[in-house]
Amino acid sequence: MKLTTLNLQGFTNWKQRQSKILDYLRDTKPDIILFQEVVFLPEISPYSQVQLLNQELEYPYEHSSITRLQVGVDYATFREGLSALSTFPVVSSDTIILKKAPGDEHNRIIQLIDVRKNNQIIKIANVHFSLSDTTDYATAHLVETLEILNARKEVRIIAGDFNLENLEKTSALWHDAYIASSHIPYLSQPSLGKCIDYVLIPKAYRLETLEVSNDELSDHRAVTVTVL
């Protein structure tokens, strides 16, 4: 199974970037694509960026959770969330709002997607944790996500924008159960010289390959893994 995660950077420079994203996804041919910073801005388009992309890509299964609402900077209302495209049938989906810490401007969610590949159910969590220049909100979001999955006794691939510059510093939370994409060196936000986009793969699977896109898609590189 090939999985891609990409932070879409809203509609910033969308006309210049849309064709680049389409070219990458057509060339890479992921089975499942997880998107962050998916926005509904009717001043720009009556469709989200993922809906516009899938009008061209034609993935048969599309699930979106645009649940975050706040006062915008350029527009009066800003709505944002997560989306997934899949070639495999989606048999279940869920969206859970994470706890909001004092001072955090964002209501973050995790998007849970269960897909059927042949006779196997593959469980995936799409995440986008909070970021601040002064406060680490992301670690608490990772802790809460793992607690939710552990309480449900779910073996689930976790992928997306973790907003953690060094995922390995949190390895005590997950190293017994997961393999991290970060054990292969790469940058996912090259303009800042860092990696904040990851895939945590349960040890029931094996990480076969990892590649990142060029810098034309977004302010993040797409991260694509093959999981067996």
Buried (B, 14 or more C-beta within 10 A) or exposed (E): BBBBBBBBBBBEEBEEBBEBBBEBBEEBEBBBBBBBBBBBBEEBBEBBBBBBBBEEBEBEBBBBBBBBEEEBEEBEEBBBBBBBBBBBEBEEBBBBEBEBBEEBEBBBBBBBBBBBBEEEEBBBBBBBBBBBEEEBBBBBBBBBBBEBBEEEEEBBBBBBBBBBBEBEEBBEBBEEBBBBBBEEEBBBBBEEEEBBBBBBBBEEBEBEEBBBBEBEBBBBBBBBBBBE
